[in-house]
Amino acid sequence: MFTITKFEQFPDEILLLIFRYLSSTDILISFFDLNSRFSQTISGYYQHLILSQLPLKHYNYVCTSILPHIQSHITSLTISNEWTGVLSKVFLNDYGERMSTRFPHLQHLTLIAFISQSFVLFLNCLEDFHELFEIQIKGLFAEFPNDKESETLLFRIFSANNSRLNSILFDDYSAPFHIQTTNNEIKFNNLKNLRIELNTIADLQHLLTVLPHLESLQARIHDESLDNDDKKDHNVIVPTLKCFHLQSIRHWWIFSELECILNRLPNLEDLAINIDAYSDVKLINGPKMFSLLSKFHLKTFHYLLRLHDSSFVDHNTIVSTWREFNQEFVCTKNENDQNLIFYSLPFHFEDLILECSLAKNNIFNENYSPQVTLLYLYKVTKHISEVFPIISKCHRLRRLRLQINKNFLSKPSQQNQLCKVPRLTTMTLINGSSIDLDNFHKLLAGLPNLHTLNLEDDLLQLIWNNQSICEILRNQITHLCLIIHSTDIFQSMTSSISQLATTFSSLKYLYFWIEKECQSSELLIISVFKHLSMWKSLIAIATVGIILPPTILTQDNLNDLHRLLTCLRQLEYLDVETNNEMIELNEDIELIPIITLKYFRLRSLLYSWTLTELLSIFPRIPNVKELIIQISTDYDLDLIHGDQLYEHLSKFSLDKFMFFLQIHYPSFVDPIEILSTWKNFSQEFLCFKTDDERSLVLYSLPFHCPYLILRCSVAKNPIFNTHFGIDVKCLTLFEVSSRIAEIFPIILKCYRMRCLVLQISSKILPQSIQEIQLRKMPFLTFFVALQHFPIDLNDFKKLLEVSTNLYHFALNYEVIAPFLNDNNLCELLGYRMTDLLIGVTTEITSESMVEIVTRLACVCPSLRHLYFHFKDEKQSAEALILSIFTHLSQWKRLISFGVANIQLNSTILSKGIRQWVLENCNLSDNDSFLTDYSANTFRLWL
């Protein structure tokens, strides 16, 4: 008999069955490039990449070691911010530029748990995908200050990817949209398939008007609708619509509202209606409904109506009026004979929102339970055992939401038993402070695969007194969201994190939703940090509704690094950059060793380090395996003596060590003597002085540093340039002369460079420039020169000629102004420049600013993002903004515009930013645009 002794001896069929239990990223991380057989077996997973709930180190591995090899195969991509909130930002940093060229065959994109700000950033990158036709949006969290802002975002989604999308699908966790346009010229002819959350019936009517070629629509209406809408566009038919599914949550419908909508859809074939009504019996009158629906050639029809005042209706006779329909219908009432429910068979709807008394109806329960996957029950009594028979029959149920009504009393009932509900993974409890804990324990015991729990603060306090409940939560719950209502509870929660960590010790994701903004929010975060060692599996924490003081947001020094290490005691991977001026090490900081840390990279090239400061870190990372240090110093020569460092580093069992040190003004240092002190290390070191003897550099080989900040004279060293140029992605050079041709020999070696930052100095005199033929720089996309000294025009022209993909610029006013007066440069910039930031560091007249805007509009018609940043916030910016408004029609592709560090006139603020924009540009109230003025920054999104 053949015995399998190795995993790879399993046949492909068995391996693929095993892979069903793993996520696509787990499969790629574990088996990609392991050997040719596994690479071939998992090749199907190359097409569908899901980046969701990943630890950052796994994400970095996927993006650096796997994605470059498979990105051209990817047809389906999922990016999730769920429970972390940052993954999309990291992804955009890595892949936002020219995303369409990175994923040329992308067809389906899924975005999960985005807030509106991060969602807009992602939308900005969705351009020029030739095969992308569908986007799914799950859990879009957005709060719109007014209806127009909501409409503007929605229309931006409709027109994403150059209006190539034909399918957009929102899930039921996404924010509902308002649509108020009455402009009949606004049409989105590309959309064929849409699933969406809307606020009112009027929004649905307007939606049908702007989507004339829609073929399939699933819409859910959230709020009560008022009959105050302009109906002039409500008779425009949508002849292409064949499939229409309508669900409504809070609105009580009347027959005429439903009739008005259906009359616009003459060619319907698939119709599903799930609505509430108060007392309009026309909606349960068979002949009346048949007269409305018989004009359609329906292939499928599903109907569910909840009538909330049925005291005058005989439910036994209702079904008999529906005999003309070629299907079966059921009508039943709840226990108090008040509410009636009427529905078609076979039952179709998977998402149900029901009063508990209706859900308990035996006949109804038998019909809906095989289908439902999401069940929201309200008016549940505090005993909750009444829901046990309901959910026991819902074998496909995945999400359960219970809203407890402590004042609602039910009739005494027999002891209800709960059968196992194995598919239910997520439960939400609202108003649960009065819940019966014994029955709550029984409920939890019947949900063996429950892993996500959404709780309010007062219920949590109650749970802590029940050890049997805590035991279940300790073993099962990996995702926890705590909704904190009051400041008192917030303060109690801050002091009870230890108890929280004990109760939910298996957590991977912890989420705080703080409804009342609290000025002491940082205390909660710090308390969580202090107890991180109790959560062995924690991947991410997130908070909503907090206010952090400015001191936390601005500190960036050695003390912060030590505090970070103290808080994150289970850290395994840390890549940190600190460049602000440091202060003396705080003796109050607890310097505890982080025994789990294996990888540590320190980058700090703008601050002057001492050996004492560096050595303060080493005792905290005793088990580090990879240590990378890139620092500078002005005066501490002890840092370049290898013997001293070896004494401390020899205590580590290092697999990899890389060292880079810049010393400024090393007048009495001999590079040869320095190298002799590093002989104890089992790797090669190089040391050199610059020609002007103002800098000395010591570094180890092999050298790998993607981000470098160097004096130009250091970067010019031909040996060093050869070593760093291979891998550098972002190069910052300071003390560069206006003749930037002097750096051409440097960048010639940096053919993979993506970002070039130059600090031009007027004190640096141009040297004799060697004529050099630059090669193409296909990776360079971003160029920065923010000092107020101009650049030689011919040199910049040569750089532009070889940088064929350079489109993003951050330039000082004094740098860009001469460019716009040179016809040859303007021709090169022309349609290439799409993203531009202009820094204004000196006082510029309003006339000069208007002049440069006018010139920009002529020279750079392809701008997508245009921003200005003023050094002095007192400088008036109204004239600049008004000038931009004047030229908006010339920028056909402009997405966003902003001016930072300004103070707008109080008259403008009192009037309202949007109103001021409408009064001063050719935009109308029917146009789609967003405005904002916060943190002294004006923004406009088109």
Buried (B, 14 or more C-beta within 10 A) or exposed (E): EEEEEEEEEBEEEEBEEEBEEBBBBBBBBEBBEEEEEBBEBBEEBBBBBBBBBBBBBBBBBBBEEBBEEBBEBBBBBBBBBBBBBEBBBBBBEBBBBEBBEBBBBBBBBBBBBBBBEBBBBBBBBBBBBEBBBBBBBBBBBBEBEEBBBBBBBBBBBBBBBBEBBBBBBBBBBBBBBBBBBEBEEBBBEBBBBBBBBBBBBBBBBBBBBBBBBBBBBBBBBBBEBEEEBEEEBBEEEBEBBBBBBBBBBEBBBBBEBBBBBBEBBEEBBBBBBBBBBEBBBBBBBBEBBBEBBEEBEBEEBBBBBBBEBBEEBEBEEBBEBBEEBEEEBBBBBBEEEBBBBBBBEEBBBBBBBBBBBBBBBEEBBEBBBEBBBBBBBBBBBBBBBBBBBBBBBBBBBBBBBBBBBEEBEBEEEEEBEBEEBEBBBBBBBBBBBBBBBBBBBBBBEBBEEBBBBBBBBBBBBBBBEBEEBBEBBBEBBBBBBBBBBBBEBBBBBBEBBEBBBBBBBBBBBBBBBBBEEBEEBBBBBBBBBBBBBBBEEBBBBBBBBBEEEEEEEEEBBBBBBBBBBBBBBBBEBBEBEBBBEBEEBEEEBEEEEBEBBBBBBBBBBBBBBBBEBBBBBBEBBEEBBBBBBBBBBEEBBBBBBBEBBBEEBEEBEBEEBBBBBBBBEBEEBEBEEBBEBBEEBEEEBBBBBBEEEBBBBBBBEEBBBBBBBBBBBBBBBEEBBEBBBBBBBBBBBBBBBBBBBBBBBBBBBBBBBBBBBBBBBEEBEEEEBEEEEBEEBEBBBBBBBBBBBBBBBEBBBBBBEBBEBBBBBBBBBBBBBBBBEBEEBBEBBEBBBBBBBBBBBEEBEBEBBBBBBBBBBEBBBBBBBBBBBBEEEEBBBBBBBBBBBBBBEBBEBBBBBBBBBBEBEEEBEEEEBBEBBBEBBEBEEBBBBBBBBEEEBBBBBB
